[in-house]
C-alpha cells in the first residue's frame, strides 16, 4: 500500500512539474506575441516606422541579408539597460545611419556607414536604444545629438 501511494505521489509531482513547464512556455509565447513588432518613432517633425529587435536572435540578425529598406523605415534595437553597445555590418547589403539613443534623447550619431564597414561600431557613451535608418537620413533631416525621440507602439 505504501509503495502504491509513493508511485501516485511521484506521478502527481511529475504532472505538476509538466504543467508548470507548459504554463511557463505559454507565458513566454504570449509575451513575445504581445510585444510590439513595429513602432512609430518621431525625431523632430520626421516619422519613422521601425521594426523592433528585442531578442538576442533578432538583434544579432538585424537587417543583414536584406536588399534594402523603404524610405522612413528603420530597425529599433531596444535593450534593458544603458551600456556601450557594439554593432557590426556583417551580412549587410546596403549602407546605414546609426542613431544612438538613451531614454528619449539622441546621444550619438554614426552617419554614412557603408555595408562593407570592416570594424565594430560603438557610441561615445552608454545607450539603451539604437535606431538604424537608411544612409543619408541624418543629413537629410538635420538630426543632431540632443534631439528628442518619441516612440509609440503601432
Secondary structure, 3 states (H helix, E strand, C coil): CHHHHHHHHHHHHHHHHHHHHHHHHHHHHHHHHHCCCEEEEEECCEEEEEEEECCHHHHHHCCCCCCCCCCCEEEEEEEEEEECCEECCCCCCCCEEEEEEECCEEEEEEEEECCCCCCCEECCCCEEEEEEEECCHHHHCCCCCCCEEEEEEC
